Amino acid sequence: MPGTEVTIRPMGRGVLIEPKEFDPTMWLAELRAHQDPMFMEDGRQQPENPDEKSIFD
């Protein structure tokens, strides 16, 4: 983690530890560096939605 100080918060049944010095630009760059370029390269392949039926007819 960058920096020398963290914030600790309760989160559900655990705790969340976050650096006090947070640079969203650096965080996003690091996230994109690990992104899989092949993820959904050809788009989503799913059937068309079925015709809507009213339950109140």
CHARMM-style PDB file with segment names, atoms N, HN, CA, C and O in Angstrom:
ATOM      1  N   MET     1       0.840  -1.180   0.000  1.00  0.00      PROA
ATOM      2  CA  MET     1       0.000   0.000   0.000  1.00  0.00      PROA
ATOM      3  C   MET     1       0.887   1.246   0.000  1.00  0.00      PROA
ATOM      4  O   MET     1       1.932   1.273   0.649  1.00  0.00      PROA
ATOM      5  N   PRO     2       0.464   2.264  -0.726  1.00  0.00      PROA
ATOM      6  CA  PRO     2       1.244   3.495  -0.703  1.00  0.00      PROA
ATOM      7  C   PRO     2       1.067   4.241   0.615  1.00  0.00      PROA
ATOM      8  O   PRO     2       0.052   4.080   1.293  1.00  0.00      PROA
ATOM      9  N   GLY     3       2.041   5.045   0.972  1.00  0.00      PROA
ATOM     10  HN  GLY     3       2.866   5.176   0.421  1.00  0.00      PROA
ATOM     11  CA  GLY     3       1.944   5.871   2.174  1.00  0.00      PROA
ATOM     12  C   GLY     3       2.355   5.124   3.432  1.00  0.00      PROA
ATOM     13  O   GLY     3       2.774   3.967   3.389  1.00  0.00      PROA
ATOM     14  N   THR     4       2.221   5.821   4.552  1.00  0.00      PROA
ATOM     15  HN  THR     4       1.881   6.761   4.587  1.00  0.00      PROA
ATOM     16  CA  THR     4       2.609   5.240   5.833  1.00  0.00      PROA
ATOM     17  C   THR     4       1.456   5.192   6.820  1.00  0.00      PROA
ATOM     18  O   THR     4       1.623   4.692   7.932  1.00  0.00      PROA
ATOM     19  N   GLU     5       0.279   5.703   6.438  1.00  0.00      PROA
ATOM     20  HN  GLU     5       0.143   6.109   5.534  1.00  0.00      PROA
ATOM     21  CA  GLU     5      -0.870   5.716   7.335  1.00  0.00      PROA
ATOM     22  C   GLU     5      -2.070   5.069   6.649  1.00  0.00      PROA
ATOM     23  O   GLU     5      -2.232   5.162   5.432  1.00  0.00      PROA
ATOM     24  N   VAL     6      -2.908   4.412   7.454  1.00  0.00      PROA
ATOM     25  HN  VAL     6      -2.777   4.336   8.442  1.00  0.00      PROA
ATOM     26  CA  VAL     6      -4.115   3.772   6.933  1.00  0.00      PROA
ATOM     27  C   VAL     6      -5.317   4.175   7.769  1.00  0.00      PROA
ATOM     28  O   VAL     6      -5.193   4.621   8.909  1.00  0.00      PROA
ATOM     29  N   THR     7      -6.483   4.003   7.162  1.00  0.00      PROA
ATOM     30  HN  THR     7      -6.584   3.640   6.235  1.00  0.00      PROA
ATOM     31  CA  THR     7      -7.754   4.173   7.860  1.00  0.00      PROA
ATOM     32  C   THR     7      -8.346   2.778   8.008  1.00  0.00      PROA
ATOM     33  O   THR     7      -8.378   2.010   7.047  1.00  0.00      PROA
ATOM     34  N   ILE     8      -8.814   2.449   9.206  1.00  0.00      PROA
ATOM     35  HN  ILE     8      -8.789   3.073   9.987  1.00  0.00      PROA
ATOM     36  CA  ILE     8      -9.417   1.146   9.465  1.00  0.00      PROA
ATOM     37  C   ILE     8     -10.877   1.357   9.818  1.00  0.00      PROA
ATOM     38  O   ILE     8     -11.199   2.095  10.749  1.00  0.00      PROA
ATOM     39  N   ARG     9     -11.775   0.696   9.059  1.00  0.00      PROA
ATOM     40  HN  ARG     9     -11.513   0.097   8.302  1.00  0.00      PROA
ATOM     41  CA  ARG     9     -13.211   0.825   9.293  1.00  0.00      PROA
ATOM     42  C   ARG     9     -13.846  -0.543   9.415  1.00  0.00      PROA
ATOM     43  O   ARG     9     -13.440  -1.482   8.729  1.00  0.00      PROA
ATOM     44  N   PRO    10     -14.852  -0.668  10.296  1.00  0.00      PROA
ATOM     45  CA  PRO    10     -15.592  -1.939  10.329  1.00  0.00      PROA
ATOM     46  C   PRO    10     -16.411  -2.086   9.053  1.00  0.00      PROA
ATOM     47  O   PRO    10     -16.985  -1.113   8.564  1.00  0.00      PROA
ATOM     48  N   MET    11     -16.465  -3.298   8.514  1.00  0.00      PROA
ATOM     49  HN  MET    11     -15.999  -4.089   8.911  1.00  0.00      PROA
ATOM     50  CA  MET    11     -17.208  -3.546   7.281  1.00  0.00      PROA
ATOM     51  C   MET    11     -17.807  -4.938   7.381  1.00  0.00      PROA
ATOM     52  O   MET    11     -17.109  -5.935   7.200  1.00  0.00      PROA
ATOM     53  N   GLY    12     -19.107  -5.006   7.672  1.00  0.00      PROA
ATOM     54  HN  GLY    12     -19.675  -4.196   7.819  1.00  0.00      PROA
ATOM     55  CA  GLY    12     -19.750  -6.310   7.808  1.00  0.00      PROA
ATOM     56  C   GLY    12     -19.159  -7.065   8.988  1.00  0.00      PROA
ATOM     57  O   GLY    12     -19.145  -6.574  10.116  1.00  0.00      PROA
ATOM     58  N   ARG    13     -18.669  -8.274   8.705  1.00  0.00      PROA
ATOM     59  HN  ARG    13     -18.680  -8.673   7.788  1.00  0.00      PROA
ATOM     60  CA  ARG    13     -18.064  -9.094   9.751  1.00  0.00      PROA
ATOM     61  C   ARG    13     -16.544  -8.960   9.778  1.00  0.00      PROA
ATOM     62  O   ARG    13     -15.868  -9.761  10.422  1.00  0.00      PROA
ATOM     63  N   GLY    14     -15.997  -7.959   9.088  1.00  0.00      PROA
ATOM     64  HN  GLY    14     -16.546  -7.308   8.565  1.00  0.00      PROA
ATOM     65  CA  GLY    14     -14.550  -7.775   9.029  1.00  0.00      PROA
ATOM     66  C   GLY    14     -14.186  -6.308   9.127  1.00  0.00      PROA
ATOM     67  O   GLY    14     -14.970  -5.493   9.613  1.00  0.00      PROA
ATOM     68  N   VAL    15     -12.999  -5.980   8.666  1.00  0.00      PROA
ATOM     69  HN  VAL    15     -12.361  -6.642   8.272  1.00  0.00      PROA
ATOM     70  CA  VAL    15     -12.541  -4.592   8.654  1.00  0.00      PROA
ATOM     71  C   VAL    15     -12.005  -4.257   7.267  1.00  0.00      PROA
ATOM     72  O   VAL    15     -11.560  -5.134   6.526  1.00  0.00      PROA
ATOM     73  N   LEU    16     -12.055  -2.982   6.937  1.00  0.00      PROA
ATOM     74  HN  LEU    16     -12.416  -2.270   7.539  1.00  0.00      PROA
ATOM     75  CA  LEU    16     -11.524  -2.484   5.674  1.00  0.00      PROA
ATOM     76  C   LEU    16     -10.337  -1.599   5.998  1.00  0.00      PROA
ATOM     77  O   LEU    16     -10.454  -0.657   6.781  1.00  0.00      PROA
ATOM     78  N   ILE    17      -9.205  -1.897   5.405  1.00  0.00      PROA
ATOM     79  HN  ILE    17      -9.110  -2.663   4.770  1.00  0.00      PROA
ATOM     80  CA  ILE    17      -7.987  -1.114   5.621  1.00  0.00      PROA
ATOM     81  C   ILE    17      -7.688  -0.376   4.326  1.00  0.00      PROA
ATOM     82  O   ILE    17      -7.468  -0.994   3.284  1.00  0.00      PROA
ATOM     83  N   GLU    18      -7.681   0.959   4.399  1.00  0.00      PROA
ATOM     84  HN  GLU    18      -7.859   1.461   5.245  1.00  0.00      PROA
ATOM     85  CA  GLU    18      -7.448   1.792   3.215  1.00  0.00      PROA
ATOM     86  C   GLU    18      -6.296   2.756   3.484  1.00  0.00      PROA
ATOM     87  O   GLU    18      -6.155   3.252   4.602  1.00  0.00      PROA
ATOM     88  N   PRO    19      -5.475   3.027   2.476  1.00  0.00      PROA
ATOM     89  CA  PRO    19      -4.428   4.034   2.664  1.00  0.00      PROA
ATOM     90  C   PRO    19      -5.058   5.420   2.794  1.00  0.00      PROA
ATOM     91  O   PRO    19      -6.032   5.728   2.108  1.00  0.00      PROA
ATOM     92  N   LYS    20      -4.498   6.260   3.678  1.00  0.00      PROA
ATOM     93  HN  LYS    20      -3.706   6.009   4.235  1.00  0.00      PROA
ATOM     94  CA  LYS    20      -5.018   7.625   3.799  1.00  0.00      PROA
ATOM     95  C   LYS    20      -4.685   8.436   2.557  1.00  0.00      PROA
ATOM     96  O   LYS    20      -5.477   9.275   2.128  1.00  0.00      PROA
ATOM     97  N   GLU    21      -3.515   8.187   1.978  1.00  0.00      PROA
ATOM     98  HN  GLU    21      -2.872   7.505   2.326  1.00  0.00      PROA
ATOM     99  CA  GLU    21      -3.134   8.854   0.733  1.00  0.00      PROA
ATOM    100  C   GLU    21      -3.673   8.022  -0.417  1.00  0.00      PROA
ATOM    101  O   GLU    21      -3.120   6.967  -0.726  1.00  0.00      PROA
ATOM    102  N   PHE    22      -4.734   8.475  -1.049  1.00  0.00      PROA
ATOM    103  HN  PHE    22      -5.184   9.332  -0.798  1.00  0.00      PROA
ATOM    104  CA  PHE    22      -5.366   7.708  -2.115  1.00  0.00      PROA
ATOM    105  C   PHE    22      -5.368   8.517  -3.386  1.00  0.00      PROA
ATOM    106  O   PHE    22      -5.917   9.619  -3.424  1.00  0.00      PROA
ATOM    107  N   ASP    23      -4.762   7.986  -4.426  1.00  0.00      PROA
ATOM    108  HN  ASP    23      -4.317   7.091  -4.395  1.00  0.00      PROA
ATOM    109  CA  ASP    23      -4.717   8.641  -5.732  1.00  0.00      PROA
ATOM    110  C   ASP    23      -5.550   7.795  -6.700  1.00  0.00      PROA
ATOM    111  O   ASP    23      -5.080   6.754  -7.160  1.00  0.00      PROA
ATOM    112  N   PRO    24      -6.779   8.223  -7.017  1.00  0.00      PROA
ATOM    113  CA  PRO    24      -7.635   7.411  -7.879  1.00  0.00      PROA
ATOM    114  C   PRO    24      -7.041   7.197  -9.272  1.00  0.00      PROA
ATOM    115  O   PRO    24      -7.285   6.156  -9.882  1.00  0.00      PROA
ATOM    116  N   THR    25      -6.270   8.149  -9.788  1.00  0.00      PROA
ATOM    117  HN  THR    25      -6.071   8.995  -9.292  1.00  0.00      PROA
ATOM    118  CA  THR    25      -5.654   7.991 -11.106  1.00  0.00      PROA
ATOM    119  C   THR    25      -4.650   6.850 -11.094  1.00  0.00      PROA
ATOM    120  O   THR    25      -4.622   6.031 -12.012  1.00  0.00      PROA
ATOM    121  N   MET    26      -3.828   6.796 -10.055  1.00  0.00      PROA
ATOM    122  HN  MET    26      -3.851   7.461  -9.309  1.00  0.00      PROA
ATOM    123  CA  MET    26      -2.848   5.717  -9.929  1.00  0.00      PROA
ATOM    124  C   MET    26      -3.555   4.376  -9.720  1.00  0.00      PROA
ATOM    125  O   MET    26      -3.146   3.358 -10.279  1.00  0.00      PROA
ATOM    126  N   TRP    27      -4.610   4.383  -8.915  1.00  0.00      PROA
ATOM    127  HN  TRP    27      -4.942   5.210  -8.460  1.00  0.00      PROA
ATOM    128  CA  TRP    27      -5.358   3.159  -8.645  1.00  0.00      PROA
ATOM    129  C   TRP    27      -5.974   2.608  -9.922  1.00  0.00      PROA
ATOM    130  O   TRP    27      -5.893   1.407 -10.180  1.00  0.00      PROA
ATOM    131  N   LEU    28      -6.591   3.475 -10.725  1.00  0.00      PROA
ATOM    132  HN  LEU    28      -6.657   4.451 -10.515  1.00  0.00      PROA
ATOM    133  CA  LEU    28      -7.190   3.032 -11.982  1.00  0.00      PROA
ATOM    134  C   LEU    28      -6.135   2.531 -12.959  1.00  0.00      PROA
ATOM    135  O   LEU    28      -6.366   1.548 -13.662  1.00  0.00      PROA
ATOM    136  N   ALA    29      -4.981   3.190 -13.015  1.00  0.00      PROA
ATOM    137  HN  ALA    29      -4.793   3.989 -12.443  1.00  0.00      PROA
ATOM    138  CA  ALA    29      -3.902   2.745 -13.894  1.00  0.00      PROA
ATOM    139  C   ALA    29      -3.424   1.352 -13.495  1.00  0.00      PROA
ATOM    140  O   ALA    29      -3.188   0.508 -14.359  1.00  0.00      PROA
ATOM    141  N   GLU    30      -3.281   1.107 -12.201  1.00  0.00      PROA
ATOM    142  HN  GLU    30      -3.472   1.793 -11.499  1.00  0.00      PROA
ATOM    143  CA  GLU    30      -2.862  -0.205 -11.713  1.00  0.00      PROA
ATOM    144  C   GLU    30      -3.928  -1.252 -12.026  1.00  0.00      PROA
ATOM    145  O   GLU    30      -3.597  -2.378 -12.397  1.00  0.00      PROA
ATOM    146  N   LEU    31      -5.182  -0.898 -11.883  1.00  0.00      PROA
ATOM    147  HN  LEU    31      -5.450   0.017 -11.582  1.00  0.00      PROA
ATOM    148  CA  LEU    31      -6.276  -1.818 -12.189  1.00  0.00      PROA
ATOM    149  C   LEU    31      -6.281  -2.182 -13.666  1.00  0.00      PROA
ATOM    150  O   LEU    31      -6.449  -3.349 -14.018  1.00  0.00      PROA
ATOM    151  N   ARG    32      -6.099  -1.197 -14.527  1.00  0.00      PROA
ATOM    152  HN  ARG    32      -5.963  -0.248 -14.241  1.00  0.00      PROA
ATOM    153  CA  ARG    32      -6.087  -1.447 -15.974  1.00  0.00      PROA
ATOM    154  C   ARG    32      -4.886  -2.281 -16.399  1.00  0.00      PROA
ATOM    155  O   ARG    32      -4.964  -3.018 -17.382  1.00  0.00      PROA
ATOM    156  N   ALA    33      -3.780  -2.175 -15.675  1.00  0.00      PROA
ATOM    157  HN  ALA    33      -3.717  -1.576 -14.876  1.00  0.00      PROA
ATOM    158  CA  ALA    33      -2.585  -2.957 -16.013  1.00  0.00      PROA
ATOM    159  C   ALA    33      -2.839  -4.444 -15.848  1.00  0.00      PROA
ATOM    160  O   ALA    33      -2.181  -5.252 -16.503  1.00  0.00      PROA
ATOM    161  N   HSD    34      -3.769  -4.825 -14.994  1.00  0.00      PROA
ATOM    162  HN  HSD    34      -4.303  -4.169 -14.462  1.00  0.00      PROA
ATOM    163  CA  HSD    34      -4.072  -6.228 -14.753  1.00  0.00      PROA
ATOM    164  C   HSD    34      -5.342  -6.688 -15.466  1.00  0.00      PROA
ATOM    165  O   HSD    34      -5.798  -7.813 -15.260  1.00  0.00      PROA
ATOM    166  N   GLN    35      -5.903  -5.835 -16.289  1.00  0.00      PROA
ATOM    167  HN  GLN    35      -5.533  -4.921 -16.456  1.00  0.00      PROA
ATOM    168  CA  GLN    35      -7.149  -6.149 -16.978  1.00  0.00      PROA
ATOM    169  C   GLN    35      -6.885  -7.167 -18.079  1.00  0.00      PROA
ATOM    170  O   GLN    35      -5.887  -7.074 -18.794  1.00  0.00      PROA
ATOM    171  N   ASP    36      -7.775  -8.129 -18.212  1.00  0.00      PROA
ATOM    172  HN  ASP    36      -8.586  -8.205 -17.631  1.00  0.00      PROA
ATOM    173  CA  ASP    36      -7.667  -9.134 -19.254  1.00  0.00      PROA
ATOM    174  C   ASP    36      -8.193  -8.537 -20.557  1.00  0.00      PROA
ATOM    175  O   ASP    36      -9.384  -8.238 -20.649  1.00  0.00      PROA
ATOM    176  N   PRO    37      -7.342  -8.356 -21.564  1.00  0.00      PROA
ATOM    177  CA  PRO    37      -7.808  -7.728 -22.811  1.00  0.00      PROA
ATOM    178  C   PRO    37      -8.775  -8.615 -23.598  1.00  0.00      PROA
ATOM    179  O   PRO    37      -9.467  -8.125 -24.490  1.00  0.00      PROA
ATOM    180  N   MET    38      -8.832  -9.895 -23.284  1.00  0.00      PROA
ATOM    181  HN  MET    38      -8.270 -10.293 -22.559  1.00  0.00      PROA
ATOM    182  CA  MET    38      -9.695 -10.807 -24.025  1.00  0.00      PROA
ATOM    183  C   MET    38     -11.104 -10.889 -23.452  1.00  0.00      PROA
ATOM    184  O   MET    38     -11.951 -11.568 -24.032  1.00  0.00      PROA
ATOM    185  N   PHE    39     -11.383 -10.228 -22.345  1.00  0.00      PROA
ATOM    186  HN  PHE    39     -10.694  -9.676 -21.874  1.00  0.00      PROA
ATOM    187  CA  PHE    39     -12.687 -10.335 -21.700  1.00  0.00      PROA
ATOM    188  C   PHE    39     -13.781  -9.817 -22.617  1.00  0.00      PROA
ATOM    189  O   PHE    39     -13.797  -8.642 -22.985  1.00  0.00      PROA
ATOM    190  N   MET    40     -14.682 -10.693 -22.975  1.00  0.00      PROA
ATOM    191  HN  MET    40     -14.670 -11.647 -22.676  1.00  0.00      PROA
ATOM    192  CA  MET    40     -15.839 -10.389 -23.819  1.00  0.00      PROA
ATOM    193  C   MET    40     -15.439  -9.647 -25.100  1.00  0.00      PROA
ATOM    194  O   MET    40     -16.105  -8.700 -25.518  1.00  0.00      PROA
ATOM    195  N   GLU    41     -14.352 -10.093 -25.705  1.00  0.00      PROA
ATOM    196  HN  GLU    41     -13.811 -10.862 -25.365  1.00  0.00      PROA
ATOM    197  CA  GLU    41     -13.849  -9.448 -26.913  1.00  0.00      PROA
ATOM    198  C   GLU    41     -14.876  -9.467 -28.039  1.00  0.00      PROA
ATOM    199  O   GLU    41     -14.984  -8.503 -28.796  1.00  0.00      PROA
ATOM    200  N   ASP    42     -15.632 -10.558 -28.153  1.00  0.00      PROA
ATOM    201  HN  ASP    42     -15.544 -11.342 -27.537  1.00  0.00      PROA
ATOM    202  CA  ASP    42     -16.631 -10.687 -29.211  1.00  0.00      PROA
ATOM    203  C   ASP    42     -18.013 -10.220 -28.786  1.00  0.00      PROA
ATOM    204  O   ASP    42     -18.984 -10.419 -29.516  1.00  0.00      PROA
ATOM    205  N   GLY    43     -18.114  -9.607 -27.625  1.00  0.00      PROA
ATOM    206  HN  GLY    43     -17.325  -9.445 -27.033  1.00  0.00      PROA
ATOM    207  CA  GLY    43     -19.401  -9.153 -27.129  1.00  0.00      PROA
ATOM    208  C   GLY    43     -20.146 -10.272 -26.433  1.00  0.00      PROA
ATOM    209  O   GLY    43     -19.652 -11.395 -26.338  1.00  0.00      PROA
ATOM    210  N   ARG    44     -21.318  -9.966 -25.954  1.00  0.00      PROA
ATOM    211  HN  ARG    44     -21.719  -9.054 -26.031  1.00  0.00      PROA
ATOM    212  CA  ARG    44     -22.142 -10.956 -25.248  1.00  0.00      PROA
ATOM    213  C   ARG    44     -22.890 -11.802 -26.261  1.00  0.00      PROA
ATOM    214  O   ARG    44     -23.514 -11.274 -27.181  1.00  0.00      PROA
ATOM    215  N   GLN    45     -22.829 -13.094 -26.095  1.00  0.00      PROA
ATOM    216  HN  GLN    45     -22.322 -13.523 -25.347  1.00  0.00      PROA
ATOM    217  CA  GLN    45     -23.537 -14.024 -26.971  1.00  0.00      PROA
ATOM    218  C   GLN    45     -24.692 -14.615 -26.174  1.00  0.00      PROA
ATOM    219  O   GLN    45     -24.519 -15.607 -25.467  1.00  0.00      PROA
ATOM    220  N   GLN    46     -25.849 -14.017 -26.285  1.00  0.00      PROA
ATOM    221  HN  GLN    46     -25.990 -13.211 -26.859  1.00  0.00      PROA
ATOM    222  CA  GLN    46     -27.001 -14.511 -25.553  1.00  0.00      PROA
ATOM    223  C   GLN    46     -28.240 -14.415 -26.440  1.00  0.00      PROA
ATOM    224  O   GLN    46     -28.286 -13.587 -27.350  1.00  0.00      PROA
ATOM    225  N   PRO    47     -29.236 -15.248 -26.185  1.00  0.00      PROA
ATOM    226  CA  PRO    47     -30.442 -15.224 -27.022  1.00  0.00      PROA
ATOM    227  C   PRO    47     -31.221 -13.923 -26.817  1.00  0.00      PROA
ATOM    228  O   PRO    47     -31.027 -13.202 -25.839  1.00  0.00      PROA
ATOM    229  N   GLU    48     -32.108 -13.652 -27.777  1.00  0.00      PROA
ATOM    230  HN  GLU    48     -32.265 -14.238 -28.572  1.00  0.00      PROA
ATOM    231  CA  GLU    48     -32.954 -12.464 -27.659  1.00  0.00      PROA
ATOM    232  C   GLU    48     -33.931 -12.646 -26.511  1.00  0.00      PROA
ATOM    233  O   GLU    48     -34.252 -13.770 -26.125  1.00  0.00      PROA
ATOM    234  N   ASN    49     -34.396 -11.540 -25.974  1.00  0.00      PROA
ATOM    235  HN  ASN    49     -34.136 -10.627 -26.287  1.00  0.00      PROA
ATOM    236  CA  ASN    49     -35.375 -11.607 -24.882  1.00  0.00      PROA
ATOM    237  C   ASN    49     -36.696 -12.186 -25.388  1.00  0.00      PROA
ATOM    238  O   ASN    49     -37.106 -11.901 -26.513  1.00  0.00      PROA
ATOM    239  N   PRO    50     -37.355 -12.985 -24.574  1.00  0.00      PROA
ATOM    240  CA  PRO    50     -38.663 -13.522 -24.985  1.00  0.00      PROA
ATOM    241  C   PRO    50     -39.708 -12.407 -25.003  1.00  0.00      PROA
ATOM    242  O   PRO    50     -39.525 -11.356 -24.389  1.00  0.00      PROA
ATOM    243  N   ASP    51     -40.798 -12.655 -25.713  1.00  0.00      PROA
ATOM    244  HN  ASP    51     -40.946 -13.509 -26.211  1.00  0.00      PROA
ATOM    245  CA  ASP    51     -41.892 -11.685 -25.751  1.00  0.00      PROA
ATOM    246  C   ASP    51     -42.436 -11.485 -24.349  1.00  0.00      PROA
ATOM    247  O   ASP    51     -42.546 -12.433 -23.572  1.00  0.00      PROA
ATOM    248  N   GLU    52     -42.777 -10.242 -24.034  1.00  0.00      PROA
ATOM    249  HN  GLU    52     -42.688  -9.472 -24.666  1.00  0.00      PROA
ATOM    250  CA  GLU    52     -43.323  -9.961 -22.713  1.00  0.00      PROA
ATOM    251  C   GLU    52     -44.772 -10.425 -22.639  1.00  0.00      PROA
ATOM    252  O   GLU    52     -45.540 -10.235 -23.582  1.00  0.00      PROA
ATOM    253  N   LYS    53     -45.138 -11.028 -21.527  1.00  0.00      PROA
ATOM    254  HN  LYS    53     -44.514 -11.182 -20.761  1.00  0.00      PROA
ATOM    255  CA  LYS    53     -46.501 -11.452 -21.298  1.00  0.00      PROA
ATOM    256  C   LYS    53     -47.020 -10.738 -20.070  1.00  0.00      PROA
ATOM    257  O   LYS    53     -46.339 -10.675 -19.046  1.00  0.00      PROA
ATOM    258  N   SER    54     -48.190 -10.214 -20.165  1.00  0.00      PROA
ATOM    259  HN  SER    54     -48.743 -10.265 -20.997  1.00  0.00      PROA
ATOM    260  CA  SER    54     -48.788  -9.518 -19.036  1.00  0.00      PROA
ATOM    261  C   SER    54     -49.453 -10.541 -18.108  1.00  0.00      PROA
ATOM    262  O   SER    54     -50.174 -11.426 -18.567  1.00  0.00      PROA
ATOM    263  N   ILE    55     -49.210 -10.416 -16.828  1.00  0.00      PROA
ATOM    264  HN  ILE    55     -48.624  -9.697 -16.454  1.00  0.00      PROA
ATOM    265  CA  ILE    55     -49.833 -11.333 -15.874  1.00  0.00      PROA
ATOM    266  C   ILE    55     -51.234 -10.863 -15.488  1.00  0.00      PROA
ATOM    267  O   ILE    55     -51.939 -11.558 -14.757  1.00  0.00      PROA
ATOM    268  N   PHE    56     -51.648  -9.672 -15.980  1.00  0.00      PROA
ATOM    269  HN  PHE    56     -51.074  -9.107 -16.573  1.00  0.00      PROA
ATOM    270  CA  PHE    56     -52.941  -9.121 -15.601  1.00  0.00      PROA
ATOM    271  C   PHE    56     -53.969  -9.199 -16.740  1.00  0.00      PROA
ATOM    272  O   PHE    56     -55.036  -8.593 -16.640  1.00  0.00      PROA
ATOM    273  N   ASP    57     -53.669  -9.926 -17.810  1.00  0.00      PROA
ATOM    274  HN  ASP    57     -52.802 -10.418 -17.892  1.00  0.00      PROA
ATOM    275  CA  ASP    57     -54.636 -10.059 -18.918  1.00  0.00      PROA
ATOM    276  C   ASP    57     -55.773 -10.974 -18.549  1.00  0.00      PROA
ATOM    277  OT1 ASP    57     -56.673 -11.198 -19.358  1.00  0.00      PROA
TER     278      ASP     57
END
